[in-house]
Structures are given as C-alpha cells and as structure tokens.
Amino acid sequence: MIVPDVAQNAEAVADHYDELDSVYRRFWGDHVHHGLWITGQETPAEAVEMLVDTVGDRLRLQSGEACVDIGCGYGSTARRLALTRRVRVTGLTISAEQANYAAAHPTPDVDIQVCDWLSNGLTDSSADAAWAIESSEHMVDKPGFFAEAHRVLSPGGRLVVCAWLADTDARGWKVRHLLEPICREGRLPSMGTREEYEAMAAAAGFAIVGYEDVSSRVARTWTICAHRLLKALLLDRETRRLAVRARNRVFILSLPRLILAYRTGAMRYGIFTLTKVGKDEGPR
C-alpha cells in the first residue's frame, strides 16, 4: 500500500473537491472520473459515459433495483444509470459543493446526500447493487470501505469498484516521484494494488467475480486535462488566480505525474466486479 508522506483525511478530501469545484467541472465536466475509450474514436464526453455504462453492465442492473453510488461526485453517474437502467440510486459525497450541484440538477429516483461512506447509516442489506468509481482511493479505512459495502448490500448483491491502483512491482523512483506525490497532491490516504484490493474484498465477504485492467484505455484522460489546463492558464484569469492562490493548487503538479505514471506502468486502473456471498454460499 502506497501511503503519502503527509497524512490525508476525509476533511482534506472534502476541502479539495469543494475548493476545486469549478476547475473540475470546467476542464472535465460533471463526471469526476476517467473516460474509457473502447474504439479510440470516442469524444471525452462519450468516453466518460462509456465508463458509466460499463459499470452498469458489470452490475447487471435490473429495473427497480435499489442502488448506492459510493462517492457520487456531482451525481452524474447516478442520474445516468437511474435514467438508462431504471434503478433507484442513493448517492453519497463528502463534498458540499458537489451535493449543491446535484441538488440543482434533480432526477427522479436519485437522492444525493452529504455523507461519509465509512459512517453512512444506511440500513443493513438494503441495496441490490453498489458502485464506487474512483472514490475508494479517498477512503482512510479501505477494509472499512469494503466492510460497509458488504453490510449495506443484500445477499447476492453486486459491487463494482473502479480504482486507481499501484502496480504490484512499483519500487524506487516510481514510488518516490510518482505514486507517493500523486497520493499527497490528490488527497489519497493510500493507494493499493490489485492484490491488496482483492484481499480486502475477500476478507469482507465478497466473491471476486472479475477484474479488468483498462489502464491503456483510460490514460488519455490526463493528457486531455493537461492540454485544457494549459490553454486555460493562458486565456482565463480565474484559472490563473486559482493556480496561484488555491490551497489545493498543488494538484496541478499531479497532471504530468499521472501521465508518466500510466506510461511507465507505475499506476494501473482496474475494474473489480464483486458479489456478496449469500448465507448458504461459500467463497468462490
């Protein structure tokens, strides 16, 4: 597990997203996650929706099911899956700014709440499916993240986790100059490997149904963001002000690190598909 030199907590994560709210939406839209390119011809907007649709497919969502979006951002994933799969979604975010944006864009069967997943208060076995798109990285207690998902899901319930991962063999300069600073600058309390995620999921009671490494199909996200940021720094006064004065401006440094981390293989992007083992089932 990669742990940053400066400890990160939920308050730091919330502050990061609240302060950089306008920046995230300006440079990447209201989906705060990578795009997924299948043919390579998708626009960035199509690519981010492709990732959402892939999650929906992995979950095998059925009309009327109760779902939880863990770390829902602006609620865009919840809204899209509620509309396209006809499910009911409770979305949780620790960012007040993200929740305010979601409240201004209401959708039937979508309820967005300001809440820390690690103390969410949801009823046991109350959800049929859940997903976490790039939010587990921000959890201080990753075993607790999986344990809460297991508690909230009904027996046989499905969980999909899309996660930034450290390569299993990452060592030396890749950790010192790429992964550790990415964690510190991006407010990640830790970054795990595929093996660590699978071990935590299994310990919580999940069966590992599938895993897919899609690093090569998401990596261009950061090249696009870097180009957009450079253009904005030249042309937009508000972007220059944030780059100089914002408390979380250090995240700008992570853009070249993220590009290099993918190109060197130091960082991976994985999609885990998990199922809560029923009472009469054993681990598979």
ABEGO torsion letter per residue (X at the ends): XBBBABBBBAAAAAAAAAAAAAAAAAAAEABBBBBBBAAGABBAAAAAAAAAAAAAAAAGBBBGBBBBBBGAEAGAAAAAAAAAAGBBBBBBBABAAAAAAAAABBBBGBBBBBBBAABAGBBBGABABBBBBGAAAABABAAAAAAAAAAABBBGBBBBBBBBBBBAABBEAAAAAAAAAAAAAAGBABBBBAAAAAAAAAAAGBBBABBBBAAAAAAAAAAAAAAAAAAAAAABAAAAAAAAABAAAAAAAAAAAAAAAAAAGABBBBBBBBBBBBAABBBX
